[in-house]
Amino acid sequence: MTDKKNINDLNQPLMAHLLELRDRLLRAVLAIVVVFSGLFYFSKELYTLVAKPLIDVMPEGTSMIATDVTSPFLVPFKLSFYAALLVAMPIILHQAWAFMSPGLYRKEKRFAIPLLVSSVLLFYAGVAFAYFVVFPLLFAFFTSIAPEGVAVMTDISRYLDFISTLFIAFGLAFELPIAILLLVWSGLTTVEKLRESRPYVVVGCFLIGMLLTPPDVFSQTLLALPMWLLYEVGIIIAAITGKRNEDDTPSSTE
């Protein structure tokens, strides 16, 4: 009887966690559906907005094209879904945080909320940097080097795939300071080791840029240089917060 009762006691918390996980996932999905429903009505205008950096630099008399019969519908549909994920990300992360927070210590909760907020803001900053800085430079360069007699008429589906890759690459790259802070705070590395590894990191930034961006030196450099600068920012922030943590630690000697 005792063993059976213990098993039931263990099953009840497990079922409660599973039910809560289901509710959190449903709320996240509902947030995406609600945002998507609002964005899909303006899907054409949304695509025009994201295509503006290319359209502004295209030669006069040219335009974007749709080579697939279903592209005029599917491409704005996909874009609306991607945008819904991006807009609903704070709600999704909030649901994840609400599910995990009961199992965290008070000190972990104190650091988790600023990290959660800053990671979302940094991802948005990376997307904004790609749209407002990288895209105009990148597309102006590509259209200017087109051979004479070649009309620049980009397919809308390929364009969406191209910019989606860059949005994700720059969004993740801007998370580098958060990753550095977590590595230092967890004790996996130190600020001194990060400074000593700077030459290898510079090479690694260009390698990551090569893997995450289209196969051209221009876009790789535009990703690698911000990553390097963000690495330096992460080191500075880790050094400052590390000193504050040492100052907050009570001395064992009286």
ROKOL-129156 format. One record per residue (C-alpha): x, y, z; residue number from 1. Coordinates in steps of 0.2 Angstrom, whole numbers, plus 5000, padded with zeros to 4 digits. Layout:
residues N
<xx X yy Y zz Z k NUM>
...
end
This chain:
residues 254
<xx 5000 yy 5000 zz 5000 k 1>
<xx 5014 yy 5012 zz 5004 k 2>
<xx 5023 yy 5010 zz 4988 k 3>
<xx 5007 yy 5012 zz 4978 k 4>
<xx 5004 yy 5028 zz 4988 k 5>
<xx 5021 yy 5035 zz 4984 k 6>
<xx 5019 yy 5031 zz 4966 k 7>
<xx 5003 yy 5041 zz 4965 k 8>
<xx 5011 yy 5055 zz 4974 k 9>
<xx 5025 yy 5056 zz 4961 k 10>
<xx 5012 yy 5055 zz 4947 k 11>
<xx 5002 yy 5069 zz 4953 k 12>
<xx 5016 yy 5083 zz 4952 k 13>
<xx 5021 yy 5076 zz 4935 k 14>
<xx 5004 yy 5077 zz 4928 k 15>
<xx 5002 yy 5094 zz 4935 k 16>
<xx 5018 yy 5100 zz 4926 k 17>
<xx 5012 yy 5092 zz 4910 k 18>
<xx 4995 yy 5101 zz 4911 k 19>
<xx 5004 yy 5117 zz 4915 k 20>
<xx 5016 yy 5115 zz 4900 k 21>
<xx 5001 yy 5111 zz 4889 k 22>
<xx 4992 yy 5127 zz 4895 k 23>
<xx 5008 yy 5137 zz 4892 k 24>
<xx 5010 yy 5130 zz 4875 k 25>
<xx 4992 yy 5134 zz 4870 k 26>
<xx 4994 yy 5152 zz 4876 k 27>
<xx 5009 yy 5154 zz 4866 k 28>
<xx 5001 yy 5146 zz 4850 k 29>
<xx 4986 yy 5157 zz 4853 k 30>
<xx 4996 yy 5173 zz 4854 k 31>
<xx 5005 yy 5168 zz 4837 k 32>
<xx 4987 yy 5165 zz 4829 k 33>
<xx 4980 yy 5181 zz 4835 k 34>
<xx 4995 yy 5191 zz 4829 k 35>
<xx 4995 yy 5182 zz 4813 k 36>
<xx 4977 yy 5185 zz 4810 k 37>
<xx 4980 yy 5203 zz 4811 k 38>
<xx 4996 yy 5204 zz 4801 k 39>
<xx 4989 yy 5193 zz 4787 k 40>
<xx 4976 yy 5206 zz 4782 k 41>
<xx 4991 yy 5218 zz 4778 k 42>
<xx 5002 yy 5204 zz 4771 k 43>
<xx 5004 yy 5213 zz 4754 k 44>
<xx 5009 yy 5229 zz 4763 k 45>
<xx 5020 yy 5220 zz 4774 k 46>
<xx 5030 yy 5212 zz 4760 k 47>
<xx 5031 yy 5229 zz 4751 k 48>
<xx 5039 yy 5235 zz 4768 k 49>
<xx 5052 yy 5222 zz 4769 k 50>
<xx 5056 yy 5223 zz 4750 k 51>
<xx 5058 yy 5242 zz 4751 k 52>
<xx 5077 yy 5241 zz 4753 k 53>
<xx 5079 yy 5231 zz 4737 k 54>
<xx 5065 yy 5240 zz 4727 k 55>
<xx 5073 yy 5257 zz 4732 k 56>
<xx 5090 yy 5252 zz 4723 k 57>
<xx 5083 yy 5242 zz 4708 k 58>
<xx 5086 yy 5250 zz 4691 k 59>
<xx 5072 yy 5260 zz 4684 k 60>
<xx 5060 yy 5250 zz 4674 k 61>
<xx 5063 yy 5234 zz 4683 k 62>
<xx 5053 yy 5225 zz 4697 k 63>
<xx 5052 yy 5209 zz 4707 k 64>
<xx 5044 yy 5194 zz 4700 k 65>
<xx 5035 yy 5178 zz 4705 k 66>
<xx 5041 yy 5163 zz 4695 k 67>
<xx 5029 yy 5151 zz 4704 k 68>
<xx 5010 yy 5151 zz 4702 k 69>
<xx 5007 yy 5150 zz 4721 k 70>
<xx 5020 yy 5163 zz 4726 k 71>
<xx 5009 yy 5178 zz 4726 k 72>
<xx 4999 yy 5170 zz 4740 k 73>
<xx 5011 yy 5159 zz 4749 k 74>
<xx 5025 yy 5171 zz 4751 k 75>
<xx 5015 yy 5185 zz 4760 k 76>
<xx 5007 yy 5170 zz 4770 k 77>
<xx 5025 yy 5164 zz 4776 k 78>
<xx 5030 yy 5182 zz 4779 k 79>
<xx 5015 yy 5185 zz 4790 k 80>
<xx 5019 yy 5169 zz 4800 k 81>
<xx 5037 yy 5174 zz 4802 k 82>
<xx 5032 yy 5192 zz 4808 k 83>
<xx 5019 yy 5184 zz 4820 k 84>
<xx 5033 yy 5174 zz 4828 k 85>
<xx 5044 yy 5189 zz 4829 k 86>
<xx 5030 yy 5200 zz 4837 k 87>
<xx 5024 yy 5187 zz 4848 k 88>
<xx 5041 yy 5182 zz 4855 k 89>
<xx 5039 yy 5192 zz 4871 k 90>
<xx 5023 yy 5182 zz 4875 k 91>
<xx 5031 yy 5166 zz 4870 k 92>
<xx 5046 yy 5169 zz 4881 k 93>
<xx 5035 yy 5175 zz 4895 k 94>
<xx 5026 yy 5158 zz 4895 k 95>
<xx 5042 yy 5149 zz 4895 k 96>
<xx 5048 yy 5160 zz 4910 k 97>
<xx 5032 yy 5157 zz 4919 k 98>
<xx 5034 yy 5138 zz 4917 k 99>
<xx 5052 yy 5138 zz 4923 k 100>
<xx 5052 yy 5151 zz 4936 k 101>
<xx 5045 yy 5141 zz 4951 k 102>
<xx 5060 yy 5129 zz 4950 k 103>
<xx 5073 yy 5144 zz 4951 k 104>
<xx 5081 yy 5151 zz 4966 k 105>
<xx 5078 yy 5169 zz 4971 k 106>
<xx 5096 yy 5174 zz 4965 k 107>
<xx 5093 yy 5166 zz 4948 k 108>
<xx 5076 yy 5174 zz 4946 k 109>
<xx 5084 yy 5191 zz 4950 k 110>
<xx 5096 yy 5189 zz 4935 k 111>
<xx 5084 yy 5179 zz 4924 k 112>
<xx 5071 yy 5193 zz 4921 k 113>
<xx 5084 yy 5206 zz 4915 k 114>
<xx 5093 yy 5193 zz 4904 k 115>
<xx 5076 yy 5188 zz 4897 k 116>
<xx 5071 yy 5206 zz 4893 k 117>
<xx 5088 yy 5211 zz 4886 k 118>
<xx 5089 yy 5195 zz 4875 k 119>
<xx 5073 yy 5200 zz 4867 k 120>
<xx 5078 yy 5218 zz 4864 k 121>
<xx 5095 yy 5212 zz 4857 k 122>
<xx 5087 yy 5201 zz 4845 k 123>
<xx 5075 yy 5215 zz 4839 k 124>
<xx 5091 yy 5226 zz 4838 k 125>
<xx 5099 yy 5213 zz 4827 k 126>
<xx 5084 yy 5212 zz 4815 k 127>
<xx 5083 yy 5231 zz 4815 k 128>
<xx 5102 yy 5233 zz 4811 k 129>
<xx 5100 yy 5221 zz 4796 k 130>
<xx 5085 yy 5230 zz 4789 k 131>
<xx 5090 yy 5248 zz 4791 k 132>
<xx 5109 yy 5246 zz 4789 k 133>
<xx 5114 yy 5230 zz 4781 k 134>
<xx 5100 yy 5228 zz 4768 k 135>
<xx 5103 yy 5245 zz 4759 k 136>
<xx 5121 yy 5243 zz 4758 k 137>
<xx 5120 yy 5225 zz 4752 k 138>
<xx 5107 yy 5227 zz 4739 k 139>
<xx 5115 yy 5243 zz 4733 k 140>
<xx 5131 yy 5234 zz 4730 k 141>
<xx 5123 yy 5219 zz 4722 k 142>
<xx 5113 yy 5229 zz 4710 k 143>
<xx 5127 yy 5240 zz 4705 k 144>
<xx 5139 yy 5226 zz 4700 k 145>
<xx 5126 yy 5218 zz 4688 k 146>
<xx 5133 yy 5216 zz 4671 k 147>
<xx 5127 yy 5227 zz 4657 k 148>
<xx 5112 yy 5221 zz 4649 k 149>
<xx 5106 yy 5211 zz 4664 k 150>
<xx 5090 yy 5216 zz 4672 k 151>
<xx 5089 yy 5214 zz 4691 k 152>
<xx 5072 yy 5206 zz 4693 k 153>
<xx 5072 yy 5196 zz 4710 k 154>
<xx 5060 yy 5182 zz 4713 k 155>
<xx 5049 yy 5186 zz 4728 k 156>
<xx 5051 yy 5169 zz 4736 k 157>
<xx 5070 yy 5169 zz 4735 k 158>
<xx 5070 yy 5186 zz 4742 k 159>
<xx 5060 yy 5181 zz 4757 k 160>
<xx 5072 yy 5166 zz 4760 k 161>
<xx 5087 yy 5177 zz 4758 k 162>
<xx 5081 yy 5191 zz 4771 k 163>
<xx 5074 yy 5178 zz 4783 k 164>
<xx 5091 yy 5170 zz 4784 k 165>
<xx 5099 yy 5187 zz 4787 k 166>
<xx 5086 yy 5192 zz 4800 k 167>
<xx 5090 yy 5176 zz 4810 k 168>
<xx 5108 yy 5177 zz 4808 k 169>
<xx 5109 yy 5195 zz 4814 k 170>
<xx 5096 yy 5192 zz 4828 k 171>
<xx 5106 yy 5178 zz 4835 k 172>
<xx 5123 yy 5187 zz 4832 k 173>
<xx 5117 yy 5202 zz 4843 k 174>
<xx 5114 yy 5189 zz 4857 k 175>
<xx 5133 yy 5187 zz 4859 k 176>
<xx 5134 yy 5199 zz 4875 k 177>
<xx 5121 yy 5188 zz 4884 k 178>
<xx 5130 yy 5172 zz 4879 k 179>
<xx 5146 yy 5179 zz 4886 k 180>
<xx 5138 yy 5185 zz 4902 k 181>
<xx 5131 yy 5167 zz 4905 k 182>
<xx 5148 yy 5159 zz 4901 k 183>
<xx 5157 yy 5170 zz 4914 k 184>
<xx 5143 yy 5169 zz 4927 k 185>
<xx 5142 yy 5150 zz 4926 k 186>
<xx 5161 yy 5149 zz 4929 k 187>
<xx 5165 yy 5141 zz 4912 k 188>
<xx 5177 yy 5155 zz 4907 k 189>
<xx 5184 yy 5171 zz 4914 k 190>
<xx 5186 yy 5189 zz 4907 k 191>
<xx 5204 yy 5186 zz 4906 k 192>
<xx 5203 yy 5171 zz 4895 k 193>
<xx 5190 yy 5179 zz 4884 k 194>
<xx 5203 yy 5193 zz 4881 k 195>
<xx 5217 yy 5181 zz 4878 k 196>
<xx 5205 yy 5172 zz 4865 k 197>
<xx 5202 yy 5188 zz 4855 k 198>
<xx 5212 yy 5184 zz 4840 k 199>
<xx 5203 yy 5167 zz 4838 k 200>
<xx 5186 yy 5175 zz 4841 k 201>
<xx 5190 yy 5187 zz 4826 k 202>
<xx 5193 yy 5173 zz 4815 k 203>
<xx 5178 yy 5163 zz 4822 k 204>
<xx 5167 yy 5178 zz 4818 k 205>
<xx 5171 yy 5178 zz 4800 k 206>
<xx 5169 yy 5159 zz 4799 k 207>
<xx 5152 yy 5161 zz 4807 k 208>
<xx 5148 yy 5175 zz 4795 k 209>
<xx 5153 yy 5163 zz 4781 k 210>
<xx 5141 yy 5150 zz 4787 k 211>
<xx 5126 yy 5160 zz 4792 k 212>
<xx 5125 yy 5173 zz 4777 k 213>
<xx 5124 yy 5170 zz 4758 k 214>
<xx 5141 yy 5166 zz 4750 k 215>
<xx 5148 yy 5183 zz 4747 k 216>
<xx 5162 yy 5192 zz 4756 k 217>
<xx 5151 yy 5208 zz 4758 k 218>
<xx 5137 yy 5201 zz 4769 k 219>
<xx 5150 yy 5190 zz 4778 k 220>
<xx 5160 yy 5206 zz 4783 k 221>
<xx 5144 yy 5215 zz 4788 k 222>
<xx 5140 yy 5201 zz 4800 k 223>
<xx 5157 yy 5197 zz 4807 k 224>
<xx 5162 yy 5215 zz 4812 k 225>
<xx 5146 yy 5218 zz 4823 k 226>
<xx 5149 yy 5201 zz 4831 k 227>
<xx 5167 yy 5206 zz 4835 k 228>
<xx 5161 yy 5223 zz 4842 k 229>
<xx 5147 yy 5214 zz 4852 k 230>
<xx 5160 yy 5202 zz 4859 k 231>
<xx 5170 yy 5217 zz 4865 k 232>
<xx 5154 yy 5224 zz 4873 k 233>
<xx 5151 yy 5207 zz 4881 k 234>
<xx 5168 yy 5207 zz 4889 k 235>
<xx 5166 yy 5225 zz 4896 k 236>
<xx 5149 yy 5221 zz 4903 k 237>
<xx 5155 yy 5204 zz 4911 k 238>
<xx 5170 yy 5213 zz 4919 k 239>
<xx 5159 yy 5227 zz 4926 k 240>
<xx 5145 yy 5215 zz 4933 k 241>
<xx 5159 yy 5203 zz 4939 k 242>
<xx 5166 yy 5217 zz 4950 k 243>
<xx 5149 yy 5221 zz 4957 k 244>
<xx 5146 yy 5203 zz 4961 k 245>
<xx 5162 yy 5203 zz 4971 k 246>
<xx 5158 yy 5219 zz 4980 k 247>
<xx 5141 yy 5212 zz 4985 k 248>
<xx 5149 yy 5196 zz 4992 k 249>
<xx 5150 yy 5197 zz 5011 k 250>
<xx 5167 yy 5195 zz 5018 k 251>
<xx 5170 yy 5179 zz 5029 k 252>
<xx 5182 yy 5188 zz 5040 k 253>
<xx 5176 yy 5200 zz 5054 k 254>
end
